Amino acid sequence: MAAATKDAVLGNAVDLAREVAIGIAADPADVGEYLGHVVEGERLVSHRFACAARGYRGWEWTVTVARVPRGRTPTVCEAELLPGDDAILAATWVPWSERLRPGDIGPGDVLPFRADDPRLEPGWTPTGDEELDSVAIDELALARARVLSPQGRDEAAERWYRGSRGPTAAGAVASQAACWSCGFLVPLQGALGTVFGVCANEWSPDDGTVVSLDHGCGAHSETDAETPPSDWPAPDPLIDEGRLELVARPAAAPVVDEGVVDGAVAVAAVADESAAAVVDESSAAAAVEDESAAADAGAAVEDESAADAAEPGTDPAS
């Protein structure tokens, strides 16, 4: 193939190239200044014009012209808008199935089937052995076309543990107790159950989600919060005068003045002491009277004896 050389006929076809560029542009003003030409090959030259359209900074209108051997008339081969060296380009195209990220799937969206998904592995195919099939299907829950592979399980565990439901979340750090001691925790089965459970507390921000056992929140079943004093005064009682209920009260007991009671007690005590003194004086007087009577009786006996002794003719022995 012969080396490309300068071609005067094609190099001078600037006006033809501009006319073609204006013809394919949406607005004639989108075709800017002439930027020169490039020799693409033998009798093949591309003329370039700056693109003035909004959003296409650095792009160039490119019109390629050619001619036949020993011909003096240029012919347009193609015309298009191409990016220059400093053009703003879109990101590299990636299939939509690879561009999806967690949270992009909305109601009604369907993901493409991936036969080689490393997060899954074949499930259990019934073998006809009743014992093996019972263990695999009933106990291990393998009665599915594909089940979670070790890689899928490890990725899920790491994602959950490092996410907002793990021990490093702000709510877990501020909590007073971990989820493992909460009565609202529903443990998972299998290997994931040793690290995770499901929250079943409607008051918790994690209700219905998978949480790590060392996660926590303020809605723990065994914690309590101190009741702060109210900044508002106690409200006055509201009385519904239209629904008053009359209640009969029992008769009130008479009110006794404590001073009067104490005085009465003192007076009673003095009266008791006076009565006791009178009784004691009466007893003493009676005793004196008894002693006097006894003395008088003795004196009378002595006198009678003396009289008998003094009477003449009387035998003292009789």
C-alpha positions as CSV (number, residue, x, y, z in Angstrom):
1,M,0.0,0.0,0.0
2,A,1.4,3.3,-1.0
3,A,2.3,5.8,1.7
4,A,-0.2,8.7,2.2
5,T,0.9,11.9,0.8
6,K,-0.5,15.4,0.7
7,D,-3.3,15.9,-1.8
8,A,-3.9,19.5,-2.9
9,V,-7.3,18.7,-4.4
10,L,-8.7,17.1,-1.3
11,G,-6.9,19.5,1.1
12,N,-8.6,22.5,-0.5
13,A,-12.1,21.0,-0.2
14,V,-12.7,22.9,3.1
15,D,-15.9,24.7,1.9
16,L,-17.4,21.4,0.7
17,A,-16.7,19.7,4.0
18,R,-18.2,22.7,6.0
19,E,-21.3,22.6,3.9
20,V,-21.7,18.9,4.6
21,A,-21.1,19.4,8.4
22,I,-23.8,22.2,8.5
23,G,-26.2,19.8,6.7
24,I,-25.9,17.1,9.4
25,A,-25.9,19.5,12.4
26,A,-29.1,20.3,14.2
27,D,-28.2,24.0,14.1
28,P,-25.8,25.7,11.6
29,A,-24.3,27.6,14.5
30,D,-23.2,24.2,16.0
31,V,-20.4,24.0,13.4
32,G,-17.5,26.1,14.7
33,E,-14.0,27.0,13.5
34,Y,-11.9,24.9,11.1
35,L,-9.4,22.8,13.0
36,G,-7.4,21.4,10.0
37,H,-7.3,18.2,8.1
38,V,-5.8,14.7,8.5
39,V,-4.5,12.6,5.6
40,E,-6.1,9.2,6.2
41,G,-4.6,7.5,3.2
42,E,-3.9,7.8,-0.5
43,R,-6.5,10.2,-1.9
44,L,-8.3,10.2,1.4
45,V,-8.5,13.3,3.6
46,S,-10.6,14.2,6.7
47,H,-11.5,17.8,7.5
48,R,-12.3,18.7,11.1
49,F,-14.5,21.5,12.5
50,A,-15.1,22.4,16.2
51,C,-18.5,21.5,17.6
52,A,-20.2,24.4,19.3
53,A,-23.3,22.4,20.5
54,R,-24.0,22.5,24.2
55,G,-22.8,19.4,26.0
56,Y,-20.3,18.4,23.3
57,R,-17.2,20.3,24.5
58,G,-14.1,18.9,22.7
59,W,-16.1,17.1,20.0
60,E,-15.4,17.6,16.3
61,W,-17.4,17.5,13.1
62,T,-15.4,15.2,10.8
63,V,-16.0,15.1,7.0
64,T,-13.9,12.6,5.0
65,V,-13.5,13.3,1.2
66,A,-11.8,11.2,-1.5
67,R,-11.1,11.3,-5.3
68,V,-10.5,8.8,-8.0
69,P,-7.0,8.5,-9.6
70,R,-6.2,11.6,-11.7
71,G,-9.6,13.0,-10.7
72,R,-10.0,16.7,-9.8
73,T,-13.4,16.5,-8.1
74,P,-13.5,15.6,-4.3
75,T,-16.3,13.2,-3.2
76,V,-17.7,13.0,0.3
77,C,-17.2,9.5,1.8
78,E,-18.7,10.0,5.3
79,A,-19.5,12.7,7.8
80,E,-19.9,12.3,11.6
81,L,-19.4,13.9,15.0
82,L,-16.3,12.4,16.7
83,P,-14.7,13.0,20.1
84,G,-11.5,14.9,20.2
85,D,-8.5,14.5,22.6
86,D,-10.2,16.5,25.4
87,A,-13.8,15.6,24.7
88,I,-16.2,14.8,27.5
89,L,-17.1,11.1,27.1
90,A,-19.7,9.0,28.8
91,A,-18.7,6.1,31.0
92,T,-17.7,2.9,29.5
93,W,-20.8,0.9,28.6
94,V,-21.6,-1.9,30.9
95,P,-24.5,-4.4,30.4
96,W,-27.4,-3.5,32.6
97,S,-27.3,-6.8,34.4
98,E,-23.8,-5.9,35.6
99,R,-24.7,-2.3,36.5
100,L,-27.4,-3.2,39.0
101,R,-26.6,-2.6,42.6
102,P,-28.5,-3.5,45.8
103,G,-31.6,-1.4,46.1
104,D,-32.0,-0.9,42.4
105,I,-34.7,-3.6,42.0
106,G,-38.2,-2.1,42.4
107,P,-41.7,-3.6,42.3
108,G,-42.2,-5.6,39.1
109,D,-38.5,-5.7,38.2
110,V,-37.0,-9.1,37.3
111,L,-33.3,-10.0,37.5
112,P,-31.8,-12.1,34.7
113,F,-31.1,-15.7,35.5
114,R,-27.4,-16.5,36.3
115,A,-26.7,-20.2,35.9
116,D,-23.1,-19.7,37.2
117,D,-23.9,-17.6,40.2
118,P,-21.1,-18.4,42.7
119,R,-23.4,-17.6,45.6
120,L,-25.5,-20.6,44.9
121,E,-24.9,-24.3,44.5
122,P,-27.2,-27.2,43.4
123,G,-29.7,-28.4,46.0
124,W,-30.7,-31.9,46.8
125,T,-31.9,-34.3,44.1
126,P,-34.1,-37.1,45.6
127,T,-32.2,-40.4,45.5
128,G,-35.0,-42.8,46.4
129,D,-33.4,-43.5,49.7
130,E,-36.1,-42.6,52.3
131,E,-33.6,-41.9,55.1
132,L,-31.2,-39.7,53.1
133,D,-34.0,-37.8,51.4
134,S,-35.8,-37.2,54.7
135,V,-32.6,-35.8,56.3
136,A,-31.7,-33.6,53.3
137,I,-35.2,-32.3,52.6
138,D,-36.8,-32.1,56.1
139,E,-33.8,-31.3,58.3
140,L,-31.4,-29.5,56.0
141,A,-34.1,-27.8,53.8
142,L,-32.3,-28.8,50.6
143,A,-35.5,-29.5,48.5
144,R,-34.7,-26.6,46.1
145,A,-33.0,-26.5,42.7
146,R,-30.2,-24.3,44.2
147,V,-29.3,-23.4,47.7
148,L,-26.9,-21.0,49.3
149,S,-23.2,-21.9,48.8
150,P,-20.5,-21.3,51.4
151,Q,-19.4,-18.3,49.4
152,G,-22.9,-16.8,49.4
153,R,-23.3,-17.5,53.1
154,D,-19.9,-15.9,54.0
155,E,-20.7,-12.8,51.9
156,A,-24.1,-12.4,53.5
157,A,-22.7,-12.8,57.0
158,E,-19.9,-10.2,56.4
159,R,-22.4,-7.8,54.7
160,W,-24.8,-8.1,57.6
161,Y,-22.2,-7.9,60.3
162,R,-20.5,-4.8,58.9
163,G,-23.8,-3.1,58.0
164,S,-26.2,-1.0,60.1
165,R,-27.4,-4.1,62.0
166,G,-24.0,-5.1,63.3
167,P,-22.2,-4.2,66.5
168,T,-20.5,-1.1,65.1
169,A,-23.8,0.8,64.4
170,A,-24.4,4.0,66.3
171,G,-27.4,2.6,68.0
172,A,-25.6,-0.6,69.1
173,V,-22.7,1.3,70.6
174,A,-25.1,3.5,72.6
175,S,-27.3,0.6,73.8
176,Q,-27.1,-0.8,77.3
177,A,-27.6,-4.5,76.4
178,A,-27.0,-6.7,73.4
179,C,-29.6,-8.5,71.3
180,W,-28.6,-12.0,72.5
181,S,-30.2,-11.2,75.9
182,C,-33.4,-9.6,74.4
183,G,-36.7,-11.5,74.6
184,F,-37.7,-10.2,71.2
185,L,-34.8,-11.9,69.3
186,V,-35.8,-14.9,67.1
187,P,-32.7,-17.0,66.4
188,L,-31.9,-18.3,62.9
189,Q,-31.3,-21.9,62.1
190,G,-28.1,-23.3,60.7
191,A,-24.6,-21.8,60.7
192,L,-25.9,-18.2,60.5
193,G,-27.9,-18.8,63.7
194,T,-24.7,-18.7,65.7
195,V,-24.2,-15.0,64.8
196,F,-27.5,-13.6,63.7
197,G,-31.2,-13.5,64.6
198,V,-34.4,-11.6,63.6
199,C,-35.8,-8.7,65.6
200,A,-39.5,-9.1,66.5
201,N,-40.0,-5.9,68.5
202,E,-42.3,-3.4,66.8
203,W,-40.9,-0.5,68.8
204,S,-37.3,-1.2,67.6
205,P,-35.9,0.4,64.5
206,D,-34.6,-3.1,63.5
207,D,-38.1,-4.7,63.6
208,G,-38.3,-7.5,61.0
209,T,-34.6,-7.4,60.1
210,V,-31.6,-9.6,60.6
211,V,-29.4,-8.4,63.5
212,S,-26.2,-9.7,64.9
213,L,-26.3,-11.1,68.4
214,D,-24.0,-8.4,69.7
215,H,-26.1,-5.6,68.1
216,G,-28.4,-3.6,70.3
217,C,-30.9,-0.7,70.5
218,G,-32.9,1.2,73.1
219,A,-35.9,-1.1,72.8
220,H,-34.3,-4.0,74.6
221,S,-36.8,-6.1,76.6
222,E,-34.8,-5.9,79.9
223,T,-33.8,-2.2,80.0
224,D,-35.6,0.8,81.5
225,A,-35.3,4.5,81.2
226,E,-35.5,7.0,84.0
227,T,-38.5,9.3,83.9
228,P,-37.2,12.8,83.7
229,P,-39.0,15.6,85.6
230,S,-41.6,17.5,83.7
231,D,-40.9,21.1,82.7
232,W,-44.7,21.8,82.8
233,P,-46.7,22.4,86.0
234,A,-49.3,19.8,86.9
235,P,-52.6,20.5,85.2
236,D,-55.7,21.3,87.1
237,P,-58.2,18.5,87.3
238,L,-60.9,18.7,84.7
239,I,-64.4,18.4,86.1
240,D,-67.3,17.5,83.8
241,E,-70.1,19.3,85.6
242,G,-72.7,17.7,83.3
243,R,-71.9,14.2,84.6
244,L,-71.5,14.8,88.4
245,E,-72.1,11.7,90.5
246,L,-73.4,12.4,94.1
247,V,-71.9,10.0,96.6
248,A,-73.3,9.8,100.2
249,R,-70.5,10.3,102.7
250,P,-70.6,8.7,106.2
251,A,-71.2,11.0,109.2
252,A,-68.0,12.6,110.3
253,A,-66.7,11.7,113.8
254,P,-66.8,14.6,116.4
255,V,-63.6,16.6,116.5
256,V,-62.0,16.4,119.9
257,D,-59.6,19.2,121.0
258,E,-56.4,17.6,122.2
259,G,-56.0,20.3,124.9
260,V,-59.4,19.5,126.4
261,V,-58.6,15.8,126.3
262,D,-55.3,16.3,128.1
263,G,-57.0,18.5,130.7
264,A,-59.7,15.9,131.4
265,V,-57.1,13.2,131.8
266,A,-55.2,15.4,134.3
267,V,-58.3,16.1,136.3
268,A,-59.2,12.4,136.4
269,A,-55.8,11.6,137.6
270,V,-56.0,14.2,140.4
271,A,-59.5,12.9,141.4
272,D,-58.1,9.3,141.6
273,E,-55.2,10.5,143.8
274,S,-57.7,12.3,146.1
275,A,-60.0,9.3,146.4
276,A,-57.0,7.1,147.2
277,A,-55.9,9.6,149.9
278,V,-59.4,9.6,151.5
279,V,-59.5,5.8,151.5
280,D,-56.1,5.7,153.2
281,E,-57.2,8.2,155.9
282,S,-60.4,6.2,156.5
283,S,-58.4,3.0,156.9
284,A,-56.0,4.7,159.4
285,A,-58.9,6.1,161.5
286,A,-60.6,2.7,161.6
287,A,-57.4,1.1,162.7
288,V,-57.0,3.6,165.6
289,E,-60.7,3.0,166.6
290,D,-60.1,-0.7,166.7
291,E,-57.0,-0.3,168.8
292,S,-58.9,1.9,171.3
293,A,-61.8,-0.5,171.5
294,A,-59.4,-3.4,172.2
295,A,-57.7,-1.4,174.9
296,D,-61.0,-0.6,176.6
297,A,-62.1,-4.2,176.5
298,G,-58.8,-5.2,178.2
299,A,-59.3,-2.6,180.9
300,A,-62.8,-3.8,181.6
301,V,-61.7,-7.4,182.1
302,E,-59.0,-6.3,184.5
303,D,-61.4,-4.2,186.6
304,E,-63.9,-7.1,186.8
305,S,-61.2,-9.4,188.0
306,A,-60.1,-6.9,190.6
307,A,-63.7,-6.6,191.9
308,D,-64.1,-10.3,192.3
309,A,-60.9,-10.5,194.3
310,A,-62.0,-7.8,196.6
311,E,-65.4,-9.3,197.5
312,P,-65.3,-10.8,201.1
313,G,-66.2,-14.5,201.7
314,T,-65.4,-15.5,198.3
315,D,-63.1,-18.4,197.6
316,P,-60.5,-17.4,195.2
317,A,-60.3,-21.0,194.1
318,S,-64.0,-21.4,193.2
